[in-house]
Amino acid sequence: MATATAEKPAIKTGNATLDMVLPLLTEKKLERLAEFAQFLRWSGDDDNDDWADAPLTEEEEEALRQGREDFKNGNYLTLAEFLEGL
């Protein structure tokens, strides 16, 4: 007597690693993967990630100058003082 088993259809994404892993996932894990994929698409929609390359403001430049001057003069927090302030 033969029993019929339902096989998952082959998934071809174009990515060899995904093509090997996806058939091994349960339905619940595939749902979680889909949710994560949606998050990745959402987080990738914002192409404005070059904010770190923006030029410093005058206030930021002054704060850097002051910090360097304080360091040269020995006026800075020790690690213990810094951690105490947290």
Steps between C-alpha positions, in 0.01 A plus 500: 500500500642835401436820689500835330708770653469861410831650406573867518548653158860578411588860572738673264614839627820529304695480826653155548505522880136604523398234249654235727367635832146609417358149436624394844306769687164439664195708411539701820865575426415598142242745638763649732744521209239685295446746786874557525522549123231766525698671774813491283310657213357766733836581657666513158245746366677785674798571279592797715769311689780741417423721801829398662689658212335836551734788579532602863307799624684795651395387848635149438830636369533725805423209734772293331752784527414550865524127571844477337620805693368356827677172427831679435462681833424176685141601567301187424294235676658181617326176412372467856356855490340434163340175619380670817310752291310231310 
